[in-house]
Amino acid sequence: MGRGSLRTVPRREEVRRDGSCLRYSGRHQILPMCAGVNTGGCLCRAVRYEVRGPLRDVVACHCTMCRRTSGSFVHTTAARLADFRLTEQRGLAWYRSSPAQRRGFCKICGGNLFGQENEGTVIYIAAGTLDGPTGLKLAAHIFVADKADYYRLDDGLPRHDDGEHGIAIPEIDP
């Protein structure tokens, strides 16, 4: 495998006492991930997916569109589209929320699941739809200028007025 290609079989993994998982790369960098495959889906199970690759740490989006689709702000992780696979999609519907992006949801239970930019190579996944444990952590807040007035952000994490947070999907060493 060349540099930058993905490894789908972990070299070593560990489930900690708190239930979170760690995955070690060849250089012993800790990457959050369980058993090489993360799964998830909606409440009624009419949409199920798996990710066979690393997940980005969680970003909280406070934009108006995310608030309207969820009733509050949205916590998302992200994966490379090449590592993502739908395992059940009978309930999946897509809504074009802007000229540049569409959102995937379950048309049966209403679960807010995915976001995808046009021609994008990344899929954004609602973190709460993952089957736990994930080992992920909340890393930043975006679109904080649009946040609702009924809550405070006092967790000390980076805040951005736009969607640029600089948190990448981890690479896995070959």
C-alpha positions in Angstrom: 0.0 0.0 0.0 1.3 3.5 -0.8 1.3 6.4 1.5 -2.2 7.8 2.0 -4.0 4.6 1.1 -6.3 3.2 3.7 -5.9 0.1 5.8 -9.1 -1.6 6.7 -7.7 -4.2 9.0 -6.3 -2.8 12.2 -2.9 -3.8 13.4 -4.0 -3.6 17.0 -7.0 -2.4 18.9 -8.0 -2.0 22.5 -11.4 -1.5 24.2 -10.8 0.5 27.3 -12.7 0.1 30.6 -14.9 3.2 29.8 -16.1 1.4 26.6 -14.2 3.7 24.2 -12.0 2.1 21.6 -8.6 2.9 20.4 -6.8 1.8 17.2 -3.1 1.9 16.8 -1.3 2.6 13.6 2.2 1.3 12.8 3.7 4.4 14.4 1.5 4.0 17.5 -0.6 7.1 16.8 -3.9 6.6 18.5 -6.9 6.8 16.2 -10.5 6.4 17.5 -12.1 3.4 15.9 -13.6 0.1 16.9 -12.8 -3.2 15.3 -11.9 -1.6 11.9 -15.6 -1.1 11.1 -18.1 1.4 12.6 -21.8 0.9 12.0 -24.8 3.0 12.6 -28.3 3.9 11.4 -31.6 5.5 12.2 -34.0 4.8 15.0 -36.3 2.4 13.0 -33.3 0.6 11.3 -34.7 1.4 7.8 -31.3 3.0 7.1 -28.1 1.3 8.2 -24.5 2.0 7.2 -20.9 1.0 7.9 -17.6 2.8 7.7 -14.5 0.8 7.0 -12.0 3.6 7.6 -11.2 6.3 10.1 -13.8 8.8 11.3 -13.0 12.5 11.9 -13.5 13.8 15.5 -16.9 15.4 16.1 -17.7 19.0 15.1 -20.8 20.8 16.4 -22.5 22.8 13.7 -24.7 25.7 14.9 -25.9 26.9 11.4 -29.5 27.7 10.8 -30.0 24.7 8.5 -28.6 22.2 10.9 -30.8 23.7 13.7 -33.9 23.4 11.5 -33.2 19.8 10.6 -32.6 18.7 14.1 -34.3 21.1 16.5 -30.9 22.1 17.9 -27.3 22.1 16.8 -25.9 19.0 15.1 -22.8 16.9 16.0 -21.2 15.4 13.0 -18.2 13.2 12.2 -17.0 12.5 8.7 -15.6 9.7 6.6 -14.2 9.2 3.2 -17.0 8.3 0.8 -14.9 5.4 -0.4 -15.0 3.9 3.1 -18.7 4.3 3.5 -21.4 1.8 2.5 -25.1 1.6 3.0 -26.2 -1.8 4.3 -29.9 -0.9 4.4 -31.5 2.0 2.5 -35.2 1.3 2.2 -35.9 4.4 4.4 -33.3 6.7 2.9 -34.4 9.9 1.3 -32.3 12.9 0.3 -33.2 16.6 0.6 -31.3 19.2 -1.4 -30.9 21.8 1.4 -28.8 24.2 -0.7 -27.3 24.3 -4.2 -24.1 22.9 -2.8 -25.3 20.2 -0.4 -27.9 17.5 0.2 -29.0 15.9 3.5 -29.9 12.3 4.0 -32.6 11.3 6.4 -35.0 8.4 7.1 -38.4 8.9 5.5 -39.9 6.5 8.0 -38.7 7.7 11.4 -37.4 11.1 10.4 -33.8 10.4 11.6 -31.3 13.0 10.5 -28.3 11.0 9.2 -26.0 12.4 6.5 -24.7 15.5 4.7 -22.9 15.4 1.4 -21.5 18.2 -0.7 -21.9 18.0 -4.5 -19.1 16.0 -6.1 -17.7 15.5 -2.6 -15.4 12.7 -1.5 -16.5 13.0 2.1 -19.8 12.1 3.8 -20.8 13.8 7.0 -22.5 11.5 9.5 -24.7 12.5 12.4 -22.5 11.3 15.3 -25.5 10.2 17.4 -26.4 7.6 14.7 -23.2 5.6 15.2 -23.5 2.4 17.2 -21.3 3.0 20.2 -18.7 3.1 21.5 -16.8 5.3 19.0 -13.8 6.7 20.8 -14.5 10.0 19.1 -14.4 13.4 20.9 -16.0 16.7 20.3 -13.3 18.9 18.8 -14.8 22.2 17.7 -17.9 24.4 17.1 -18.7 25.9 13.7 -21.1 28.6 12.6 -21.3 29.9 16.1 -22.5 33.3 14.9 -25.7 31.5 13.9 -26.2 29.7 17.2 -29.5 29.9 19.1 -29.7 32.1 22.1 -31.0 29.5 24.6 -27.7 27.8 25.3 -24.1 28.8 26.1 -20.8 27.4 24.7 -18.5 27.1 27.7 -16.6 23.9 27.0 -13.4 25.7 26.0 -13.3 24.2 22.5 -12.3 26.2 19.4 -15.2 28.3 17.9 -15.5 29.4 14.3 -18.0 31.8 12.8 -17.8 29.9 9.5 -17.5 26.2 8.6 -13.7 26.1 8.4 -12.5 24.1 11.4 -9.4 22.4 10.1 -10.1 19.0 11.5 -9.2 16.3 9.1 -10.2 12.6 8.7 -7.1 10.8 10.1 -4.8 8.9 7.7 -3.9 5.3 8.5 -0.3 4.2 8.0 0.1 1.3 5.6 
